[in-house]
Amino acid sequence: MSATTLAGRIASEVCGDVGAIVIENPRQRNALTRDMCLELAKQVRRLDADPKVKVITLRGSGQDFSAGAAINELHQVLFDEGPDGESIDHLSAADAAIGAARKPTVALVRGTCMGGGWQIASACDISIAADSVKLAVTPSKLGIIYPRSGVERLVQRLGADKAKYVLFSADLIPAEKAAAWGLLTDVVPEADFEALSQGLVARMATRSQYSIRTMKKLIDSLVSGSGAEDELWREEWAKLPASEDFAVGQRAFLEGGRPRFTWGG
């Protein structure tokens, strides 16, 4: 399934247990237009609601992940006017849609990952990158302010001083340093990227979706600092003994077999 715009499109398909989203705008290194941001959010919600999907992946077409917001549509992407005259940041709305997914999300990052491209990748639960990735966060090259959700994530992951370094310099960050600082989850050799990243996604799809989705919810609550994390933890911990996946996993371990988890959410 896909939606096409003049400059690019967002394509998606379900392959077995995996909902795969692809950013396609090769003329602009997969930069995101207003319509592409809207469609990206829509496709994430669609795949999150699809009972066949266990893991959602996000990648760019060809050799690049995304160059961020399309420069020729920067105002439409970041400062669109809503029906009531309010300003709408479509890049951050797509970011929020990814973050709100109940199912695990994995960014598969190769080539260019710049500016808003990193923001979208970092909204995923996990980001796996090839060691040839070209990563930089570049608002200071454009004379703009990076969206708040992106700045908050940089500070949370890197600390204030490194976040300032990344934002103020707009320098390329070598892949290994990006992973060490927390800009990426892991970096793998370019030659092994497809095999290793797809292997991870396939393994995640075989694990207990009850465990994964519950732990994702608990971790996100801790990170958000909403104040509801203690009550949420008590609620989920109390449900655990009656979980069907708990029984399946325990029985398989004791019998020396492979668990076939049945929880569907």
Disulfide bonds with the S-S distance in Angstrom:
none
